[in-house]
């Protein structure tokens, strides 16, 4: 069939399905790290979240929208993985399914499906669960490397919660925590820390970043400027205040920063189209993340920062458009 359209006319073997499959592959190192440190509980969370997202998208396509099944493009699997990575390993299955429903039906299908949603579905599901079930969303089991289960069931504070509780001399004031000192940078890098199952290992997330850059699924601009903004701001705060809670490397390697900057802020649908727009977007995400982490009641700010900036993407695209070829200066 002859297709008539405006230029450029370019044929490529890449399509939505192949791009999404690359993202799934890039997310696998984080899944391995989650199971290594949190055991079968992490696997249960991942499988429940992915199954829930795929099921709700299938049901929506068949019985509500009555369109062709879109679960084969792997986008629902990615949403399920990212939602799971933003949850603790102790999250009950029924709560995970509620989060999957919110992510797929409310944040994605109600906006028209893949390519039409204005907010990242996984983050919408995560924030909904955080507001609805704050106790379950803030229980952090201590990691037990190569253990199928946590034998003592011990829980502790995340690195960001400990940073939040620090005084100017670097002492952690909260006595309720079973961990009374910050983990080493090596533990933060490898993943031997408490937290959501997919955010703990910076190494695993960086491997995923390297794969996506190699496959040209994303560009380096959003992850680099997001992480650089957080590093620069916390460095300035640390050296101007002398307060240990602003330790730059601790902020860089802990929480959902790496996960958000690499996999969620770079979402095609909810991020700007131009390089200039992506840089503005990433810097604003980094700025908001540091502000929320440092001066609000919440120790983490990545989810809120990305969702806030998702709302500004149309405005950024409007004022950061590329100059058309042949346009007068």
PyMOL commands that set and color helices and strands:
alter all, ss='L'
color gray80, all
select helices_A, chain A and resi 16-38+40-64+71-73+75-85+93-106+109-111+121-132+136-138+159-164+185-190+202-214+221-241+244-246+248-253+257-264+275-295+302-319
alter helices_A, ss='H'
color red, helices_A
select strands_A, chain A and resi 140-141+155-156
alter strands_A, ss='S'
color yellow, strands_A
deselect
rebuild
show_as cartoon
